[in-house]
Amino acid sequence: MYMYIYMYMYVYIYIYLFIYLYRPYMMGCLWDVTDRDIDRFTESMVNRLLATRGQHLLDTVSAGRSACRMRYLTGAAPVVYGLPIKIADE
């Protein structure tokens, strides 16, 4: 029982430690997804981020979900931990 709780807490501690030390956000999937569907999602999200430089990451994640074939299964898996950010031109 102790090992299960330790492993469960270790995953969340790792995510928040990564956010604290390196980046203001982290994106990951809540469960395993198919390879092609998550590739479609990633391609759509990156294309939107590069095409519109003033768009929030959260907007591109929600728009990228429509590119998946299984929108409510694979599209719902990606989540963003951390602070909402905005990419601005310098």
URGI-V671467 format. One record per helix or strand of 2 or more residues. SS is the DSSP state (@ for helix, = for strand). FROM is the first residue (numbers start at 1). TO is the last residue. If there is no record, write none. Layout:
((SS,FROM,TO) (SS,FROM,TO))
This chain:
((@,2,21) (=,25,29) (@,35,51) (@,57,67) (=,78,82))
